[in-house]
Amino acid sequence: MRLTNYSDFALRTLIYLAVMPSRTELATINDVAESYQISKSHLTKIIHQLAQLGFIDSVQGKNGGIRLAKPPEQINLGDVVRHTEKDFAIVPCFELYRRDQPENQSRIGAPCAIQPVCQLQHVFAEATQAFIDVMSTYTLADIVQNPDALWALLKL
């Protein structure tokens, strides 16, 4: 299983905001992009979605910026990943396995020769669910228990 950069950058943004020395202070997209050396334009899309989902607050204007919308203890990592990943089709046949879901109908490619009897797709489905289940046992607070060390690396 591999997460997209989109989910990775979303999680990194949340980490950045969680370890800022002041919870009332606002960060800018530039601050986050520079700390992780990632594209500002790509990060802008991610931050917009995180704000729509209620994970962060986005303050507009000259002195605007972003901050966490709720305490790190209330931000579940499984929720973040579920909302930032388009799908979890780790192999093409997994989309076929999920063919009963309307949103996958247009993406179904050529069927695999053994798809009608293959049990591997069930293993992939179970493994994907296990991944989400494990992610769901953690919050943002669990992964930022060393805020000073994280902040020191982010503000180099």
C-alpha positions, 0 to 999 in steps of 0.5 A: 500500500502506498499513499499518494503525495496528496495524503502525505502532504495533508498529514505533513501540513497537520503535523506542522500546524500541531507543533507550532509553538502557539495554537493561536498563531497563524501559519502561511502556505509558504511557511509549510511549503518551505519547511517541507520543500514542496510545491506551494500550488499543490499545497494550496489545493490540499489546504483548501480541502483540509479546511473544507473537511474541518481539520484546519481553519483558513483565515483570509486577508492580509494577516491571514493564514491557517491553523488547526480547527480542533485539538490534535487529539480530535483529528483521527489519522484514518479520517484524514487518509479516507478523505484525501485518498481518491481510492485504494485500488492498490492493483488494477484488479482491485477496481474490478473487485469494487465494480459494484461501486458506481464511482468505479464504473468508468475506471474499470479496464480490461478484466484479468483472466482469473478475476472471476475466481481469484481470491487475491482481490479479497486479500487486498480488500482485507489488507486495505481495511486493516490499514485503514483500521490501524490508521484510525486508532491514531490521532494527530496528537499521537504522532506529535508527542515530540513537538519541540524536536519536530518544530526545530527541524521544520524551522531550519 
